[in-house]
């Protein structure tokens, strides 16, 4: 049970996507003049809303590949190898990240649109949003990659099944009655 938790923790938090997102969002702190006007923030948020909407489409396409290429034997094979739980876990995390990032983006867009034009945004909000946005982008890349690997494993599985069936046909003699 403890090893399972450690493995899940590692596969969730010790991955390239979370650390790259964290590192890139920390780079925002190095920008010397961090005064962001509401107009500029609105443009950024509109752009990221569009990107997140497209990423939802990519995510659901990858999920469709996952759902459509699995039969019972293949799913059992993946479960016995330990892949299936990891793949679905990654998809689950990605779905939550995309949804949270999109909701936060919409809320920030509404909030920024209510600010007076002379105001500036100077707190850590841009860095936090950058992290959530970038992590959801990279997690979507990971999930799409998982879907491709899943499809490749499906191809290998079908080749092995075909080979197994051909070997069994050669070894079994049939008689006509």
C-alpha positions as MATLAB code, in Angstrom:
seq = 'XXXXXXXXXXXXXXXXXXXXXXXXXXXXXXXXXXXXXXXXXXXXXXXXXXXXXXXXXXXXXXXXXXXXXXXXXXXXXXXXXXXXXXXXXXXXXXXXXXXXXXXXXXXXXXXXXXXXXXXXXXXXXXXXXXXXXXXXXXXXXXXXXXXXXXXXXXXXXXXXXXXXXXXXXXXXXXXXX';
ca = [
       0.000    0.000    0.000;
       2.815    2.426    0.882;
       4.732    1.543   -2.307;
       1.578    2.133   -4.350;
       1.196    5.587   -2.802;
       4.850    6.409   -3.466;
       4.536    5.271   -7.068;
       1.388    7.342   -7.524;
       3.044   10.374   -5.910;
       6.092   10.012   -8.160;
       4.037    9.518  -11.305;
       1.973   12.614  -10.469;
       4.404   15.105   -8.943;
       7.892   14.057  -10.010;
       7.338   14.382  -13.736;
       8.760   16.687  -16.377;
       5.464   18.453  -17.029;
       4.926   19.788  -13.517;
       8.543   20.875  -13.065;
       8.780   22.538  -16.469;
       5.542   24.421  -15.770;
       6.872   25.415  -12.346;
      10.185   26.572  -13.757;
       8.633   28.594  -16.573;
       6.148   30.228  -14.223;
       9.011   31.180  -11.899;
      10.670   32.903  -14.847;
       7.785   35.360  -14.741;
       9.241   36.594  -11.451;
      12.414   37.644  -13.276;
      10.579   40.061  -15.537;
      11.753   43.474  -14.298;
       8.618   45.526  -14.931;
       5.808   43.258  -13.803;
       3.057   45.858  -14.038;
       0.369   44.328  -16.211;
      -2.443   46.520  -17.451;
      -5.995   45.168  -17.563;
      -6.050   45.431  -21.386;
      -2.882   43.357  -21.698;
      -4.174   40.838  -19.156;
      -7.436   40.511  -21.094;
      -5.547   39.764  -24.301;
      -3.441   37.127  -22.561;
      -6.503   35.550  -20.945;
      -8.474   35.518  -24.198;
      -5.549   33.808  -25.915;
      -5.130   31.222  -23.171;
      -8.903   30.588  -23.159;
      -8.683   29.779  -26.864;
      -5.674   27.534  -26.314;
      -7.384   25.693  -23.448;
     -10.501   25.196  -25.569;
      -8.386   23.634  -28.319;
      -6.591   21.495  -25.738;
      -9.939   20.146  -24.564;
     -10.534   18.971  -28.132;
      -7.101   17.333  -28.267;
      -7.724   15.733  -24.877;
     -11.077   14.276  -25.918;
      -9.610   13.020  -29.213;
      -6.914   11.216  -27.237;
      -9.553    9.863  -24.874;
     -11.590    8.650  -27.855;
      -8.547    6.723  -29.102;
      -8.235    5.173  -25.668;
     -11.897    4.235  -25.441;
     -12.269    2.906  -28.974;
      -9.232    0.664  -29.179;
      -9.730   -1.470  -26.120;
     -11.368   -4.831  -25.929;
     -11.552   -6.992  -22.828;
      -8.408   -9.049  -23.489;
      -6.330   -5.974  -24.266;
      -7.533   -4.104  -21.184;
      -6.764   -7.145  -19.029;
      -3.307   -7.349  -20.624;
      -2.637   -3.684  -19.811;
      -3.911   -4.123  -16.261;
      -1.665   -7.141  -15.725;
       1.318   -5.081  -16.932;
       0.317   -2.107  -14.752;
      -0.153    0.319  -17.648;
      -3.898    0.751  -17.593;
      -4.178    2.351  -14.155;
      -1.341    4.783  -14.938;
      -2.818    5.808  -18.281;
      -6.273    6.405  -16.831;
      -4.776    8.218  -13.844;
      -2.914   10.589  -16.160;
      -6.083   11.235  -18.133;
      -8.022   11.937  -14.957;
      -5.444   14.452  -13.702;
      -5.315   16.127  -17.104;
      -9.090   16.482  -17.221;
      -9.105   18.153  -13.808;
      -6.207   20.438  -14.767;
      -7.819   21.536  -18.015;
     -11.132   22.183  -16.328;
      -9.578   24.110  -13.424;
      -7.380   26.158  -15.774;
     -10.335   27.045  -17.989;
     -12.562   28.023  -15.059;
      -9.794   30.125  -13.500;
      -9.108   31.737  -16.848;
     -12.753   32.681  -17.317;
     -12.994   34.009  -13.755;
      -9.823   36.072  -14.205;
     -11.084   37.422  -17.515;
     -14.301   38.592  -15.867;
     -12.384   40.090  -12.935;
      -9.867   41.880  -15.171;
     -12.620   43.275  -17.371;
     -14.127   44.943  -14.286;
     -10.875   46.675  -13.321;
     -10.423   50.350  -14.180;
      -8.054   50.954  -17.101;
      -5.589   52.840  -14.920;
      -5.065   49.898  -12.541;
      -2.253   47.373  -12.730;
      -1.913   43.749  -11.706;
       1.309   43.285   -9.762;
       0.759   40.404   -7.351;
       1.632   36.727   -7.831;
      -1.567   36.020   -9.746;
       0.151   35.931  -13.175;
       2.701   33.379  -11.940;
       0.051   31.154  -10.375;
      -2.063   31.284  -13.512;
       0.988   30.673  -15.701;
       1.779   27.540  -13.691;
      -1.763   26.142  -13.940;
      -2.004   26.980  -17.633;
       1.408   25.555  -18.528;
       0.898   22.437  -16.429;
      -2.402   21.749  -18.174;
      -0.728   22.240  -21.579;
       2.108   19.859  -20.744;
      -0.245   17.345  -19.106;
      -2.318   17.331  -22.303;
       0.844   16.592  -24.269;
       1.529   13.715  -21.866;
      -2.007   12.353  -22.183;
      -1.863   12.555  -25.959;
       1.466   10.754  -25.859;
      -0.088    8.100  -23.596;
      -2.896    7.624  -26.124;
      -0.344    7.104  -28.890;
       1.592    4.606  -26.765;
      -1.710    2.887  -25.961;
      -2.483    2.565  -29.673;
       1.029    1.217  -30.327;
       0.631   -1.345  -27.543;
      -2.709   -2.302  -29.067;
      -0.953   -2.969  -32.386;
       1.712   -5.114  -30.702;
      -0.984   -6.955  -28.785;
      -2.907   -7.733  -31.987;
       0.257   -9.052  -33.661;
       0.926  -11.331  -30.681;
      -2.682  -12.573  -30.664;
      -2.550  -13.261  -34.402;
       0.765  -15.101  -34.020;
      -0.613  -17.088  -31.083;
      -3.741  -18.050  -33.050;
      -1.681  -19.113  -36.081;
       0.610  -21.228  -33.906;
      -2.406  -22.909  -32.319;
      -3.948  -23.653  -35.719;
      -0.734  -25.320  -36.882;
      -0.482  -27.445  -33.762;
      -4.092  -28.664  -33.709;
      -5.187  -31.298  -36.206;
      -8.773  -31.203  -37.235;
     -10.748  -34.149  -38.498;
     -13.818  -34.114  -40.622;
     -16.666  -36.238  -39.535;
];
